[in-house]
Amino acid sequence: TDLDRMPYGTDRELMARQMVQAFAVLAFHEGLIHGDPHPGNVFVEPLTPATGNSTTPVRVRPVLLDWGIVKHLDADERVAAAKWIVGTLAQDRQLYFSALQDLGFEFGADPDTPEFATFIEASLGSSAWMFRDSIPSASQMNFLQQMQQHQERADSQEGGHQLAGAKQPKKLVGKIPGVVLFFLRGLEMLQNICGLLEVSVPFASIMLQSCMPLLQGRGSWEPMR
């Protein structure tokens, strides 16, 4: 993906939306997660022939290349992943935890402990961050730097309150399923592409468009009346 080489009049926001929509449809309807959607693996295909008039917009569509890094999801994994996304966006701790278990997470602590409740709270926030609306790269870098500085200050303050020689906290997560790692990897790469294209794309609503029909079709979600 090279902005300088794109045909004149390319609708970059539409193209970015189509990439995210394709990622969601492939994952939840076809059971395929493309694990490497970086800019070099996105080909911009013209849909209308170029004319001699360089000011005439050319319709294009994105094409994902290099399917060497792919994760397959069975029917149950698709439903669990959809529940995970809905639980994340709804900030529903019970649904979120249930989805993590269905996905195959293994935990090394009692779910009823305060430490585990704190972990779920932090995990919910981290997951929600992955489904944020994309922002241009320059703004994203500034935002990430501010987030990192804030986190470093928070970690420093927390460290100052810990007693010397205190026991290290128990490892709360024993196993993170490959399905989740592939999905998060793909999401982050798509966020980066949208940032490079300097467009804002609503990741959350696009994901829900594929998640909700799947859950409703499997009887895993009943709409409120």
N, C-alpha and C positions, 0 to 999 in steps of 0.2 A: 504494500500500500504506500504509494508515493503521491502526496498531495499535488506536487508540481506537474505530475504526468497525468492527472485525472482529466477526462474530457471536460470541455467547457460546460458550465451550468450543472455539473453533478450535484444532485441533492444529497449532501453528505449526511444530513440528519436522517433522511429516509433510508439511506444505505446502512447507517449504523443500526437503526431500528430493525432492519431486515436481518442483520447478522445476529442480533440478540434473540429475535423471534425464531430464527432457524435453530439456534443453539437450544432454545427451550423446547421447540417442537421435536427436534431429534431426540432429546433426552426423555421427554415424558410420553411421546407418542410412538417413537421408534426404538427407544431403549438404547440410544447411542450417545456417548459423551465424547465430543472432540476435545482431546486433551492438550492441543497445541495451536489454538487460534491466534497466533501472533501476526503482526502486520505482514511479514513475509509469506504467510500462508493464506493471504486473502488476495484473490485476483478480481479486478474490476472489469466486468464483461459489458461492453456496449450492447444495448438492445436495439438501438436505431443506428442506421449507417451514418457515418460522418459525411457532412456536406462541405462544399467549398466555402460556405459562410461560417467563419469561426465563431460568430456570435450566436449561432443556433444551439440551444441546449441539447445535449445528448443524454438519452435515458440509459441508465446502467443498472446492473445488479451485482452484488458481491457473490463470489464463489469461494467456498472454503476448500483449500487444497491440503495435501499431505495427510492422509488418513492412517498413518502408521502408528499414531498414539491414540488409541480409542479404548474406551471402557464400555462394556455391554451391561445393561441393567435388565434383570428379569422383571416380570410383572409386579411382584411384591416389592422389589427395590424401588421401582418407579413410584408406587403408592407411598412408600416410606419417605422417599425424597420429597414428594409433594407435600406430605404432612409436615416435614421438617421446615419447608419454606413457609407454609401457612402459619405454623407455630411461631416461626421467627418473626414474620411480619406482624402477626397479631400480638406478639410478646406474651404468648400463652405458654407458661412454664410447663404445665402438665402435658400439653400436646407436644411441645418441643422435646421434653424428656422421653416421652413415649416413642417419638419418631427416631430419636437417637438410638434407643434400644432396638427398634425394628431394623435400623440400618446396620446394626452389628457392632455398635460401640461397646467396649468393655471398660468397666469402671473399677477403680481400686479403692473405693471408699463407700461408706454407708450413705445412701441417698438422703437419709433423715438427719444428717449432721449439718450444723451451720456452715462448715467449710464447703460442703457440697452445694448447698443453696447459694453460697457466694459464687462458686464456680459456674453454676447454671446461669446466674444473673450476668456474669461477665461474658459467658459464651453466647448468650442471647444477643448482647450488644455487639460482639464481634461478628456474628452471623448477619445481623441486620446491616452492618457496615458494608458487607459484600453486595447487598442489593440496593445500595444507594443510587440515586440519579447520578449519571456521569457528569463530569464538569471538564472544561478545557484543561489541557496538561499544565499550563502555567499556573492556573488557579489551584489545580489539584496538588502541585508540588508545594505551594505556599501553605495549603490546608494541612497536608501531611506533615510538614515541618512543625507547624503549630501543635498538631496532635502529638507528635513525638516529644516536643519540649514539655507539653503538659504531662505526658506519661512519665517522663524522666523526673519531673518535679514530684509527681505523686509517689513514684517508687522511692525517691530519696526520703520523702517525709515518712513513708511507711517503714522504711528501713531504720529510720532514726528511733522509731517507737519499739522496735524489737529488742529484746534483751540479748546481751552477748551470751553465746553458748546455747541459745535456744535450739530446739530440735527442728530439723528441716521438715516442711510440710510433706505429708504423704502424697505420692503421685496419684492424682485423681482419675486420670484417663490411661487405661492400659493398652487400648487399641483404637486407632482411628481407621475406619474402613477406607479402602482404596476408592470406592465410589465417591465418597465425600471429598477426598483429596483431589481427584480428577475434576469434579464439578467446580470446586473453589478455584483451582488452577485456571480452568477455562473462563470463569467469571472475571477473574482479575485481569486476564489478558484482554478480554473484551472491553473491560473498563479502560484499559490503557489505549486500545484502538479508538474508542469513542473520544477519549481525551485528545489524542493526536488529531482526530478529525474536527476537534473544537466544537463539539455538539453536546447537548444534554439529552440523554435517553433515560426514560423511566424504567429501570430494570425491574423493580418490584411489580409494577402493574403488568409488564410483559410476561413475567414468570407466572403470575397468577392466572393469566389467560390460558395457559397450558395446564397448570396444576388443578384448578377448580373443576373443569370438566372431567378430568381423570378421577378425582376423588368422588365426585357425584355419580359418575358412571359405575364405580365400584361399590357404591353404597357406603363410602367412608366419610361422607359429609352431607349433611342435610341443611339446605338453605333455611334461614330464619323466615318465618311467616308473620 
